[in-house]
Amino acid sequence: MHIVPQVKDSLFSTGKCVDADYIAIYDKLEVNYYDAKTTKITVSNDAVLKGWRCPKTRLWRVPLVEHPTNVNVDTLLLDHPTKLENLNSTYKVQTTQATRERIQSLLGQATTVPCPTEHINNVYELPSIEQAVRYLHAAAGHPTKHSWLKAIARGNYNSWPLITVSNVRKHFPESEETQFGHMRGARQGVRSTKATGFSTLGEDSKPPSLTQIEKKGDIFVTHYELGQDGRLNNTMFSNQTGAFPCVSSQNNKFIMVVHHVDSNSTWVEPLHDQLEGTLIATRTKIIERMQRQGIVPKHQILDNQCSDRMKLAMEATVLADGSTSRMTYELVPPEDH
């Protein structure tokens, strides 16, 4: 596959034009289409290369030798989406080893054909330096910022595009993979419950024997009363996430999250923005969903910022039966989320 960065528009099908009885002539500067029904084109010289059109793929097959005797070897047309096999059962894609053997037989060489040096081509350009640094940081194995900057300063990444000390220091991504790769287990025995020593009150004092402790198989069970008549009259917590890096197909960028304590249930709704009216409408939608499941919260704990309209909406919550419930609320103190 060959990628042409300059071609960004839709391609024009020459095969469709030929099927519609048109003739296309290409040169270095332009291409001209003629009506085959009304135009007569005269060619003064013989063609330097001739091919034919495959009746199944409707693409042209050009021979690799002057007189092809085997379409499987002398001609080839890859029309499979993976570009590794052929959809037409008449043709067969030759393996690399078979191709090398054929080249050796044609050239009369006894030694093997050397393979080209492996290399990597840059086939995609990221739109910003920040995204490029994030991508190359993952390609480097998610190193820590200190270790990566130290390696860059030594010149170990001179061949990597955009990887400089200034770019990495400014756009270093704080990824979870970096944290996971450098986590350390907790030291054992820090809060051990085993006896490490005994008091020396007297020469005859001896440590108590662990076998003297009576073992029992008691299991303590308790239950919580969630409410009466199928209603859960308790507390819920709510907050909004920050803006996500990508906008959804429904033009949503935020999520409101509500957690109901006693039912241990979490309710989420997407948000277009965090304006006052949007927050009130989204909260009302979540409350209606909870009421359909028999959950009627009476108290809400939310962030330390709340508008007057939101407070009025919480105090005038409409229940499923149409009645109004005065729902209490509580704002958490600043810097205590």
C-alpha positions as CSV (number, residue, x, y, z in Angstrom):
1,M,0.0,0.0,0.0
2,H,1.3,3.4,-0.9
3,I,0.0,6.5,0.9
4,V,-0.1,9.8,-1.0
5,P,-0.4,12.6,1.5
6,Q,-1.3,15.2,-1.2
7,V,-4.5,13.3,-2.2
8,K,-7.2,14.2,0.3
9,D,-10.3,14.3,-2.0
10,S,-12.5,11.6,-3.2
11,L,-11.1,9.4,-6.1
12,F,-12.6,9.2,-9.5
13,S,-13.2,5.7,-10.9
14,T,-11.8,5.2,-14.4
15,G,-13.4,1.7,-14.6
16,K,-16.9,3.3,-14.3
17,C,-16.1,5.7,-17.1
18,V,-14.8,2.9,-19.3
19,D,-18.0,0.8,-18.6
20,A,-20.0,3.9,-19.8
21,D,-18.2,3.8,-23.2
22,Y,-15.6,6.6,-22.5
23,I,-11.9,6.6,-23.4
24,A,-9.4,8.1,-21.1
25,I,-5.9,9.3,-22.2
26,Y,-3.3,10.3,-19.6
27,D,-0.1,12.2,-19.9
28,K,2.2,14.2,-17.5
29,L,0.0,17.3,-17.5
30,E,-3.6,16.3,-17.9
31,V,-6.2,13.5,-18.5
32,N,-8.8,13.7,-21.3
33,Y,-12.0,11.7,-21.5
34,Y,-13.6,11.0,-25.0
35,D,-16.9,9.5,-26.0
36,A,-16.1,6.2,-27.6
37,K,-19.4,6.3,-29.6
38,T,-18.7,9.6,-31.3
39,T,-15.0,10.0,-31.2
40,K,-12.4,8.1,-33.3
41,I,-8.9,8.1,-31.9
42,T,-5.9,7.2,-34.1
43,V,-2.6,5.8,-32.6
44,S,0.4,6.2,-34.8
45,N,2.9,4.0,-32.8
46,D,2.6,0.6,-31.2
47,A,2.0,0.4,-27.4
48,V,5.1,-0.2,-25.3
49,L,3.1,-2.2,-22.7
50,K,-0.2,-4.0,-23.1
51,G,-2.5,-5.5,-20.5
52,W,-6.0,-6.7,-20.1
53,R,-8.9,-6.2,-17.8
54,C,-9.8,-8.9,-15.3
55,P,-13.5,-9.8,-15.9
56,K,-14.1,-10.5,-12.2
57,T,-12.4,-7.6,-10.4
58,R,-12.9,-5.2,-13.3
59,L,-9.3,-4.0,-12.7
60,W,-6.5,-4.1,-15.2
61,R,-3.8,-6.7,-15.2
62,V,-0.4,-5.7,-16.6
63,P,2.2,-8.5,-17.4
64,L,5.6,-8.5,-15.7
65,V,7.3,-10.2,-18.7
66,E,7.2,-9.8,-22.4
67,H,5.3,-13.1,-23.1
68,P,3.5,-14.2,-20.0
69,T,2.8,-18.0,-19.9
70,N,1.4,-18.3,-16.4
71,V,-0.9,-15.7,-14.9
72,N,0.1,-17.0,-11.4
73,V,3.7,-16.1,-11.9
74,D,4.1,-13.6,-14.7
75,T,1.1,-11.4,-13.7
76,L,-0.4,-10.6,-10.3
77,L,-3.4,-8.6,-9.2
78,L,-4.0,-8.2,-5.5
79,D,-7.6,-7.3,-4.9
80,H,-8.2,-8.7,-1.4
81,P,-8.9,-6.1,1.4
82,T,-5.9,-7.4,3.3
83,K,-3.6,-7.2,0.2
84,L,-2.2,-10.6,1.1
85,E,-4.4,-12.9,-1.0
86,N,-6.5,-12.9,-4.2
87,L,-10.2,-13.1,-4.4
88,N,-10.1,-14.6,-7.8
89,S,-9.5,-18.4,-7.5
90,T,-7.8,-18.4,-10.9
91,Y,-4.8,-16.5,-9.6
92,K,-2.4,-17.5,-6.7
93,V,-0.2,-15.2,-4.7
94,Q,3.3,-16.5,-4.6
95,T,5.2,-16.8,-1.3
96,T,8.3,-14.8,-0.6
97,Q,10.5,-17.9,-0.9
98,A,9.0,-18.9,-4.2
99,T,9.6,-15.4,-5.5
100,R,13.2,-15.5,-4.4
101,E,13.8,-18.8,-6.1
102,R,12.3,-17.5,-9.3
103,I,14.6,-14.4,-9.2
104,Q,17.6,-16.7,-8.6
105,S,16.6,-18.9,-11.6
106,L,16.2,-15.8,-13.9
107,L,19.5,-14.2,-12.8
108,G,21.4,-17.5,-12.6
109,Q,22.8,-16.7,-9.2
110,A,23.7,-19.4,-6.7
111,T,23.6,-17.2,-3.6
112,T,20.4,-16.0,-1.9
113,V,19.1,-12.6,-2.6
114,P,19.8,-10.3,0.3
115,C,16.9,-8.8,2.1
116,P,16.7,-5.0,2.4
117,T,17.6,-3.3,5.7
118,E,14.6,-3.0,8.0
119,H,13.4,0.5,8.8
120,I,10.4,2.3,10.1
121,N,8.6,5.0,8.1
122,N,6.5,7.8,9.6
123,V,3.1,7.3,8.0
124,Y,1.0,9.4,10.3
125,E,1.4,12.9,11.7
126,L,-0.2,13.8,15.0
127,P,-1.9,17.2,15.0
128,S,-0.1,18.6,18.0
129,I,3.2,18.3,20.0
130,E,1.3,17.2,23.1
131,Q,-0.3,14.2,21.3
132,A,3.0,13.3,19.7
133,V,4.8,13.3,23.0
134,R,2.0,11.2,24.5
135,Y,2.2,8.6,21.7
136,L,6.0,8.4,21.7
137,H,5.9,8.2,25.6
138,A,3.9,5.0,25.2
139,A,6.2,3.7,22.5
140,A,9.1,4.2,24.9
141,G,7.5,2.0,27.5
142,H,5.8,4.7,29.7
143,P,9.0,5.8,31.6
144,T,8.9,8.3,34.5
145,K,9.5,11.9,33.8
146,H,12.9,12.0,35.5
147,S,14.2,8.9,33.8
148,W,13.0,10.0,30.4
149,L,14.4,13.5,30.6
150,K,17.7,12.1,31.8
151,A,17.9,9.7,28.8
152,I,16.9,12.5,26.4
153,A,19.6,14.8,27.8
154,R,22.2,12.1,27.1
155,G,21.1,12.0,23.4
156,N,19.4,8.5,23.5
157,Y,16.3,9.9,21.7
158,N,18.0,12.2,19.1
159,S,16.4,10.2,16.2
160,W,12.9,10.5,17.7
161,P,10.9,13.5,16.2
162,L,9.8,16.2,18.6
163,I,11.3,14.4,21.6
164,T,13.4,17.2,23.3
165,V,13.9,18.2,26.9
166,S,11.7,21.3,26.5
167,N,8.8,19.5,24.8
168,V,8.8,16.6,27.3
169,R,9.0,18.9,30.3
170,K,6.1,20.9,29.0
171,H,3.8,18.1,27.7
172,F,4.8,15.0,29.8
173,P,1.7,12.8,30.1
174,E,0.7,11.6,33.5
175,S,-0.4,8.2,32.4
176,E,-1.8,5.4,34.6
177,E,0.6,2.9,32.9
178,T,3.6,4.9,34.3
179,Q,2.1,4.6,37.8
180,F,1.3,0.9,37.5
181,G,4.8,0.2,36.2
182,H,6.5,1.8,39.2
183,M,4.2,0.8,42.1
184,R,5.9,-0.8,45.0
185,G,4.3,-3.3,47.4
186,A,3.8,-2.3,51.0
187,R,6.5,-3.3,53.4
188,Q,5.4,-6.4,55.4
189,G,5.4,-6.4,59.2
190,V,4.8,-2.6,59.6
191,R,1.6,-3.1,61.6
192,S,2.1,-6.7,62.7
193,T,-0.2,-8.2,65.3
194,K,2.3,-10.8,66.4
195,A,3.9,-10.5,69.8
196,T,7.5,-9.3,69.4
197,G,8.5,-9.4,73.1
198,F,7.3,-9.9,76.7
199,S,7.8,-7.9,79.8
200,T,10.4,-9.1,82.3
201,L,8.5,-8.6,85.6
202,G,10.2,-11.6,87.1
203,E,12.3,-14.5,86.4
204,D,9.4,-16.9,86.5
205,S,7.2,-14.9,84.1
206,K,6.6,-16.8,80.9
207,P,4.8,-15.8,77.6
208,P,1.2,-16.8,77.4
209,S,0.6,-19.8,75.3
210,L,-1.4,-19.3,72.1
211,T,-3.0,-22.7,72.5
212,Q,-4.8,-21.4,75.6
213,I,-7.0,-19.1,73.5
214,E,-10.4,-20.8,72.9
215,K,-11.4,-20.8,69.2
216,K,-15.0,-20.2,68.2
217,G,-16.8,-20.3,64.9
218,D,-19.3,-17.5,65.6
219,I,-20.6,-15.5,62.7
220,F,-22.1,-12.1,63.4
221,V,-24.9,-11.1,61.1
222,T,-26.9,-7.9,61.0
223,H,-29.3,-6.2,58.5
224,Y,-30.1,-2.6,57.6
225,E,-33.7,-1.4,57.2
226,L,-33.7,0.4,53.9
227,G,-37.2,1.8,54.2
228,Q,-40.9,1.1,54.2
229,D,-43.4,0.5,51.4
230,G,-40.6,-0.1,48.9
231,R,-39.2,3.4,49.3
232,L,-35.6,4.1,50.2
233,N,-35.7,7.3,52.3
234,N,-32.1,8.1,52.6
235,T,-29.1,10.1,51.2
236,M,-27.6,10.5,47.8
237,F,-24.3,12.1,46.7
238,S,-23.9,13.9,43.4
239,N,-21.1,15.5,41.5
240,Q,-20.0,16.2,37.9
241,T,-16.9,15.0,36.1
242,G,-14.5,17.3,34.3
243,A,-14.6,17.7,30.6
244,F,-13.6,14.6,28.6
245,P,-10.9,14.9,26.0
246,C,-13.3,13.9,23.2
247,V,-16.9,15.0,22.5
248,S,-19.4,12.1,22.1
249,S,-21.6,11.6,19.1
250,Q,-24.4,13.2,21.0
251,N,-22.3,16.3,21.7
252,N,-21.8,15.5,25.4
253,K,-18.6,16.4,27.2
254,F,-19.5,15.9,30.9
255,I,-21.2,13.2,33.1
256,M,-23.3,13.8,36.3
257,V,-22.7,10.9,38.8
258,V,-25.2,10.2,41.6
259,H,-24.5,7.6,44.2
260,H,-27.3,6.3,46.5
261,V,-25.8,5.0,49.7
262,D,-28.3,2.4,51.1
263,S,-29.1,0.8,47.8
264,N,-25.4,1.0,46.8
265,S,-26.4,2.1,43.3
266,T,-24.8,4.6,41.0
267,W,-26.7,6.6,38.4
268,V,-25.1,8.6,35.5
269,E,-26.4,10.9,32.9
270,P,-24.4,12.8,30.1
271,L,-24.2,16.6,30.0
272,H,-23.7,19.0,27.1
273,D,-22.3,21.6,29.4
274,Q,-22.4,22.6,33.1
275,L,-24.8,25.5,32.9
276,E,-27.4,25.9,35.6
277,G,-30.4,24.8,33.5
278,T,-28.6,21.7,32.1
279,L,-27.6,20.6,35.7
280,I,-31.2,20.9,36.9
281,A,-32.7,19.0,34.0
282,T,-30.1,16.2,34.3
283,R,-30.7,15.9,38.0
284,T,-34.4,15.7,37.5
285,K,-33.9,12.9,34.9
286,I,-31.8,10.9,37.4
287,I,-34.4,11.4,40.2
288,E,-37.2,10.1,37.9
289,R,-35.1,7.0,37.0
290,M,-34.5,6.3,40.7
291,Q,-38.2,6.7,41.6
292,R,-39.2,4.2,38.9
293,Q,-37.0,1.7,40.8
294,G,-38.7,2.6,44.2
295,I,-35.8,4.8,45.4
296,V,-36.9,8.2,46.8
297,P,-34.0,10.0,48.4
298,K,-34.7,12.6,51.0
299,H,-31.2,14.2,51.4
300,Q,-28.6,15.2,48.9
301,I,-25.0,16.0,49.5
302,L,-23.3,17.9,46.6
303,D,-20.3,20.1,45.8
304,N,-19.6,23.3,47.7
305,Q,-21.0,25.3,44.7
306,C,-24.8,25.4,44.2
307,S,-27.0,28.0,42.6
308,D,-30.2,29.4,44.0
309,R,-32.3,27.7,41.3
310,M,-30.7,24.3,42.1
311,K,-31.5,24.8,45.8
312,L,-35.2,25.5,44.9
313,A,-35.2,22.5,42.6
314,M,-34.0,20.2,45.4
315,E,-36.5,21.6,47.8
316,A,-39.4,21.1,45.4
317,T,-38.7,17.5,44.1
318,V,-41.7,16.0,42.5
319,L,-42.4,12.4,43.5
320,A,-43.7,9.6,41.2
321,D,-47.3,10.0,42.4
322,G,-47.3,13.8,41.6
323,S,-46.8,15.0,45.1
324,T,-44.0,17.4,46.1
325,S,-41.3,16.4,48.6
326,R,-39.1,18.9,50.4
327,M,-35.7,17.4,49.9
328,T,-32.9,18.6,52.1
329,Y,-29.4,19.2,50.9
330,E,-25.9,19.7,52.3
331,L,-22.9,21.4,50.7
332,V,-19.5,20.0,51.5
333,P,-16.9,22.4,53.0
334,P,-14.4,23.9,50.6
335,E,-11.4,21.7,49.8
336,D,-13.3,18.7,51.1
337,H,-14.6,16.9,48.0
